Amino acid sequence: MKEEGSESWSVKQNNKAQISTLYLELQKNLSTIKVIIALFPLLGLLGTITGMISVFDSMSLLGTNAKAMASGISMATIPTMAGMMLAVLGLFVYSRVKYIVSREVLLFDEKTRGFYDAKE
């Protein structure tokens, strides 16, 4: 014959396990998002380097024209700016999603804890 207290304890433990599983499942893709956000500036720099190589290549073929060189350099810096903007925006989105995940798991935990406390 089971004691009523042990059944309540096992139900609470099962609930804690389910909440932990839910939290891990929701957090699973956040690290991937974080890595992608970290890659944005690097991809922007890669675009800038490619653009600068193109500028220097055209300078070697056509000579040093200051206007053309300035125009090419300004075009080459656009990928870096885009990468930095995406990274800043991505960090905002990441922190917001992480907050929402934590808040929802906490609310779920509080609701289920209140449910089990009310049954006792």
QUIBELGI-V744537 format. One record per residue. RES is the residue in three letters. PHI is phi in whole degrees, -180 to 180 (NA if undefined). Layout:
RES:PHI + RES:PHI
//
This chain:
MET:NA + LYS:-85 + GLU:-82 + GLU:-66 + GLY:-66 + SER:-70 + GLU:-66 + SER:-63 + TRP:-64 + SER:-67 + VAL:-66 + LYS:-66 + GLN:-65 + ASN:-62 + ASN:-63 + LYS:-61 + ALA:-64 + GLN:-66 + ILE:-66 + SER:-63 + THR:-63 + LEU:-61 + TYR:-62 + LEU:-64 + GLU:-65 + LEU:-72 + GLN:-85 + LYS:-54 + ASN:-91 + LEU:-66 + SER:-68 + THR:-65 + ILE:-62 + LYS:-62 + VAL:-66 + ILE:-62 + ILE:-62 + ALA:-66 + LEU:-79 + PHE:-55 + PRO:-64 + LEU:-67 + LEU:-66 + GLY:-62 + LEU:-65 + LEU:-61 + GLY:-64 + THR:-66 + ILE:-63 + THR:-61 + GLY:-65 + MET:-67 + ILE:-62 + SER:-63 + VAL:-63 + PHE:-66 + ASP:-65 + SER:-68 + MET:-66 + SER:-70 + LEU:-84 + LEU:-105 + GLY:94 + THR:-95 + ASN:-106 + ALA:-61 + LYS:-65 + ALA:-65 + MET:-66 + ALA:-64 + SER:-64 + GLY:-64 + ILE:-67 + SER:-66 + MET:-68 + ALA:-71 + THR:-84 + ILE:-60 + PRO:-61 + THR:-65 + MET:-62 + ALA:-64 + GLY:-62 + MET:-68 + MET:-63 + LEU:-64 + ALA:-65 + VAL:-64 + LEU:-63 + GLY:-63 + LEU:-65 + PHE:-63 + VAL:-63 + TYR:-59 + SER:-66 + ARG:-67 + VAL:-65 + LYS:-62 + TYR:-63 + ILE:-63 + VAL:-60 + SER:-62 + ARG:-64 + GLU:-66 + VAL:-66 + LEU:-64 + LEU:-63 + PHE:-63 + ASP:-62 + GLU:-64 + LYS:-66 + THR:-70 + ARG:-65 + GLY:-63 + PHE:-64 + TYR:-72 + ASP:-66 + ALA:-69 + LYS:-72 + GLU:-80
//
